[in-house]
Amino acid sequence: MQYREFGNTGLKISALGFGAMRLPSKSEGDNWVVDRELAIAMIHRASELGVNYIDSAWGYHGGESEVVVGEALKGQRDKWILSTKLPLWDVKTEASVRETLETQLKRLQTDRIDFYHLHGLSSKEQVDNLNSIKAFETLAKAKEEGLIKHLSFSCHGSPEFFMEQVDTGIFSSILAQYNLLDRNYEKAFLHTHKAGVGTVAMGPVAGGRLAFPSEEMDSKFEGKFQGTYELALRFVLSNSSIDCALSGMSTMEQLESNAKIASMPDTLSVVEKEKIEIMSNESKAFNDLYCTGCNYCSGCPAGIKIAEVFKLVNYHKVFHLTEMAKREFKNIGTNDWNGKPVSDCTECGACEEICPQHLKVIEELKIAERELG
């Protein structure tokens, strides 16, 4: 396992982190629950492979994640850098911040949390709310008591907001998404690294999207990598601004494969990085031509999430992740969050009237359905 300096904390963090959001699950009656025996075995195996950073959160697996992590770390707590998160949407009062922390300590069966994240800190309004309930004072007191070693935050907001929070000087590390398909925070990670704040990248394999095969991508890199997932993970680890790639793993095979990649002393060659840049530039050019992702069309009367559909077209045409794109396109309409099927389009034209790129949205949606449906 490769290790890196974790900002200015004085700790060395493993290049691969264990994300406890996608622990192995099994059916129990009408419910899906964590397969505790396998999950604990995986966490123990991760330690054997040199992984020393594990990350959970209040709501993962309905609260079961923290409990399982706590069980797994019994007897080996000192081998791990433990991270979990304060649910900003649940804490409404000064007292609730402390109560939540104490509950998490009990769940995790530990006397301290090494990195305590403000979960999904992404807007000034959230900061204002935390100030109004004196959350930062409560957390500072918890630090003084040794219940928290470091304060951190995870972010889904703008890169500018991300960097503003880093510049406050109160955070020891940050957690944000970064992968081949999403490089939105690349400059923010560089800024953070230069500031001496630890950096953890979540979603290095894009939530499993980059685990799908791509013959075109394999051809571009002359079959050097075991799969798209290896290229994806090595891409993240080749960024010197990233201290740790946090991967949610559900099987022992995923763990073994990821640990093997994170143990490689070399990252990517100059030529390989250049090929990735070419792919990224193709992606940007595609977005400029078809869709910038501005999401002005989010008010589609038929409920179609147009920008998300075009993102799948991007995966198909630029990254050649056609199998993945088709699978996700097929799932459109099965959940409230992913919008209505493209076939529900009434051709009302509202999207085309508001589109700043003046795209022929109706025609492009038909093309998407024809190629991915």
N, C-alpha and C positions, 0 to 999 in steps of 0.2 A: 504494500500500500504506500502511495505517495502522501506526504504530509506537507502542509504549508503554514506559514505564519498567519495567525488569525487576527489581522489588523494589529492594533497595539495592545491586545489583551495579554500578550505573553504566552498564549496557548498555541500549540500546534494542532491543526485540525486535519482530519483525513480528507483526501481529495473527494471521496465519496461519502455522502451523508445518508442516513437511513430515514426516509420519510415515512411516518406512521399514519398516513392518511389512507393508504390503500393496502392495509393488512389483509392477509388471506381470510376469506369468509366462507361460511357454510350455511346450509339451510337448516333451520331449527323450527319445525312446525311451519307456520306461515311467515316466519321472519328470517332475515339473513343476519347472522351474528359473526363476530370475529372467531375464526378457528384458533383458539388460544394456544393449543398445543403446538401447532405449526408456526404461528406467529412468534411465540417465545423461542422456538428452536431456530427460527430465522435470525432473530436478534442476537442470540448466543453465537450463531455461526458468523454473523457479521463481525462480532467482536474478535473472533478467531482470525478472521481475514484482515483485521486491522482497522475496521471502521470504528471511529470513536465519537461520532456526532449523531445524535438521534433527535428528531423533531416531531412533536405532537401538537395537539390543540384541544381546547375545551370541547368543541363540537364534533371532532373526528369520530366516525363510527358511533354517533349518538352518545359520545362521552366514554365509550368503551376503550378507545385507543389509549388514553392516559392510564387507565386501569391496567391494561395488558402490558404497556411499557413499564409501569411500576413493578408488576410481577416479574417481568423479564430481567430487570436491573437489580433485583434483590441479590445480594452477595457479590455484585460486581459494579456497584454504583460508581466507585472511584475510577473505573476504566472509561467512563462515558462523559462526554460533554452533553448535558441534557437541556433541551429547548422545548418550551411550550408557549402558549399564547393566551393573552387576555382578550375575551370576546367583547369588543367595543360596543356591539349592538345590545348586549345584555346588561352592562353595568350602567346604572342610571343614577346612583348616589355614591357619595364618598365611602360609605360603609360597604357597599356592594363590591367595590374594588378589592378591599381587604378580604371579604368573605369568599370571593371567587378564588383568590390566590390561595387561601388556606384550604379550600376544598380541593384544589389541584394538587397541593402538597400531599394531602391525604391519599388522593387517587394514585399519585405517583410513588407513594410510600418513601418519601425522601424529606430531608430537612432543608434542602435548598434546590433552587432552579438556576442553572448556570446562565441561560439566556432567556429572559422573559420578554416576549414580543407583544407589542400592541398590534393586534391582529387586523390586518387590512387597513392600516392608517393611510388614508388616501386623499383627505381633503382638509381645508382650513376649518370647516364646520366641525369636523371630528375633534380637531385640536382644541377648538373653542369649548366644545362640550366637556372634554377631559379637564380643561382648566376650570370650568364652572363647578365641577364636582371634586376639585382638588386631587385629581388622580395622580398627578406627577408628585405631589407632596407625599401622598400615601405610598407610592412606589419607592420614593427616596428613603422613606422611613424603613420600608421592608428591606432595602439594600443595607441600611445601617445595621439592621438586625441579622443580616446574613441570609435572609430567606431568598433573596435574589442576588446573584453575583453581577449580572450585567443587564441593562435595559436595551431592548432592541425593537425593531418594528418590521412588519411585512407590508408590502405596498403594491397597490394596483392602480395608483393614481398617475398623474403626469410625471415625466422625468424631472421637470422643474420643481414640482412639489417634493419629490423624492430627495433631490439635492438640497432643498431648503431645510428639510428635516435633518439631514446629515450635518449640515452646517450649524445646527443648534448646539452641537457638541455633547448632547446628553445621551446619545446612543452609541453602543459599542459595536453593534453589527446590524446588518440589514438583510432582508430576504425578499427577493423579487424574481419574476419569471425571466428566463433568458434561454433561448435555444435557436436552432437554425431557422425556424419559422418566425420567431419573434425576437428581434434585436432592438426593441424600442428603448431599453434601458442601458444600451451599451455605453454611452457617454456617461450616464449616471453611475454606472459601476466603476468606470475609470476615475471619476471624481471622488467616489467613496473610498476607493483603494488608496488614492493619493492622500486622503484625509486621515488615513490610519484606522479606518473603520472596517471591521470584518465584513466580507461579502459572501453570501450564500445564494446560489442560483437554483430556484425551484423549476420544475418542469423541464429538465434538460433534454428529455426525449418527447417534449410537447404532449405530456399526458398520454403517451403511448402512440401518438400519431406517427412519430418517426421510427416506430418499431415495425411499421408496415414495409414490405419490400418495394424496391424501386429499381427495375432493371436498368433504366436510363441512368440513375445515379450510380449504380454499381458499375456500369460501363464507363462513366466519366472518371471513376477512381480506380479503374482497371482491376476490379475485384479484390482490392487490397483489404477491405474491411469485411468482417464477418456478417455484417448487415447494416442497414441504414442506422440502426440504434447505436452501433459502435462509432460510426462517423459522427452522429449527433452528440454522443457523450464526449468524445475526444475533441469535438469542436468547442464545447463549453470549457473543458479542462485546459485547452490550449490558450485560453484567454488569461493572461497574467493578472488581470484585475479580479478574477474569480478565485476565491479561496477554497470553495467547496461546492460540488454539484449534488444537490439534494434530490434523491430519486425515491419515489414511492414504489415499493416492490411488493408483489403479491405471491411470488413463487420463489422457491429456493434456486431455481435455474436462473431467474432474473438477477438474484443477488450474486450468484457465482460469476455470471457473465460481467455484470457491472464492476464487481470488485477486481476482476482480472484486468479490465480496461483501465481502471483507476490506479492499478499497480504498475502500469507501463511507464518507464522513465521518459520516453519520448512522447510528444504530443502530435502535432501535424507539421508536415514539411512546408516550406515556403510555397512550393508549387501547389500543394493541396489547399493551402489557405487562399491562394490566388483563384483556384477553381471555385471555391466557396463564394468568393467575392463576385465572381462572374455570375454565379447562380443568383446571388442576392440582388445584383444589379438588374438581372433579367426580371426578377420578381418586382423590383421597384418600377421598371419600365412597364411591366404588365399592369401594375396598379395605376400608373399614370394614364395608361391608355384606356383601361376599363373601369376601374373603381379605386378611389383614394381612401375608401373606408371612412368618409366623413360622417356617415350615418344620418344624413339629412332625411333619408327615405325611411327612417325608423317608424314613421307614422302610417305605414301602408294600411289602407282601409281593410284589406283582406288578411292582415296579420302576418304577411310574409316578411321574414328578416332578410331583406335583399342583400345587404352588405355581407352577411354571413354566407349566403349562397355564393356570392362572387368570390369570397375567400376560399371556398372549396374548389371553385373553378381554378383559382390561382394554384392551389396545391396540385391539382391535376395537370395544368398546362405548363407550369414553371418547374415545380419540383418533381413532377412525374410520380406523385404519390396517388396514383389513380385508384388503387384498391381501397385505400383509406378514404379518399374523397367520395367514392361511390357508397361506401358503407355509411358515412355520416350523412350523405344526401338522402339515403334511404330512410334514415332515422328522423328526418325533418317531419314535424307534425305529430310525433309520438309523445312529445313533452311540451309543456307550456313555454319553457325557456327557449326552445329552438324554433319557435314560430310555426306558421301554417305551411302546408305543402305548396310548392311552386304551381301546381295544377289548380290551386284556388284563385290564381290571378284572374281578375275580372277585366283587365286591360283598361282600367279607368284613366290611366295616364297621370295620376297624381305624382308619382315618383319622377316621371320625366319632366314635369313642370318645375319641380323643386331641385332637381339634380344640378349642382354647379358645374359638372363636367359635361352636361348636355348629352348624357349617354342614352342610347336606345335601349332602355332598361327592359322593356317588355320583350323585345327581340332577344336580348342577352339571356333573359330568364328561360326562354324557350330553348335556346342553345344549351344552357346548363342542364335542363331536363333531358334533352336529347342525348347529351354526352355522358351524363352521370346517372340518369334515371334507369 
